[in-house]
């Protein structure tokens, strides 16, 4: 059963669509207290909560604390999906909460179409592990996978994705933005994911232009899946070193409002993921600690760029410890 | 990979960039130590990644700290996106003109039109349709005005 805590009709339509796609009934309540009390006696497969203001989020926290507890398995972040109309840069209170799992913008466009897309994320999250592009698309979607044996192959991979998108009739500006997103994900997998036994980044200060041979655990894979409507591109590493807090700090930064300061303590720029999100991309971050990280970005193909930039967006996470 | 063509004019050093700006870029080598007026044309820049942004800001901030005056001309859509995303991307330089994206209503093709930013402000950010020279059809501005012209609106 899915639990929805919201009084907004669009949220209901969105979550009911997901329920229909997955064959799961939806229990819908308007108040946090009612939802938290329901959780005391019932099991929710996933919980969708509208928390479009910090005040409402604090009410939710209090209601859960007074009933099932903030660290209860009933409030497992992997099952939590926060629905919010706030900009990500105004959502620090959500991102920093121990409850935080996934962020879904309520700028749904069509809640039914968006619900159908998100149902793949939820379906994957119900498996033991969400890994693999096939879980995130219908069986009719075309998928391709490549493995990089050297960091020098990244640019040709990025160009390959761009050509694939142009062939699939994405507008060139969209194809450029998506291939830039791929550039960021693959670069992170190549240079940011490798860590030493103490968890320290091995290539923190290594120039991103350095040619490294990628073998054994350092091999980076990329997969592209396309169903004619959405494209999903994943970068996969075998380190499982993604840090949830650092990730949210990067994502929530908005350099249109604050100045970007060049840091020499890291060779990376720290702005790639936030840029991808702000240019229309959605994310799924799936990480099994010490084993594997898959970062997938999703973009919808639209008729014009205005719709592309204003498309339905989410940041979903699944962390396995 | 980025290509740079330099040319000294009466107004200063003109730098024409084309290609992608990413981790291989070395502005110190491509442009050299900048001083005086620097007029940067980016019409041909189709892509810039995060490490490219970092290299860009590092180079132009250093140039400004040494007294260079920056003017950005014919900014491509990729560069305009960065100007909007990163508040200090122009490092205090003046943006003179930008390419504005259009979509043709007849064949859905993409076009760009060059506008002086002063004219865009005068038009109240309402960009009139242009004619697609290939089809003769109407091409309309294709982006979100508050986002594409955000850097100009925030100055108003």
Interface residues (C-beta under 8 A of the other chain):
Chain A: X155 X171 X172 X173 X176 X179 X180 X183 X184 X187 X207 X208 X209 X255 X256 X257 X258 X259 X260 X262 X267 X268 X269 X270 X271 X272 X275 X278 X279 X303 X304 X305 X306 X309 X310
Chain B: X22 X23 X24 X46 X47 X48 X49 X50 X51 X53 X54 X57 X58 X61 X77 X78 X81 X84 X85 X86 X87 X88 X89 X101 X103 X108 X110 X142 X143 X144 X147 X150
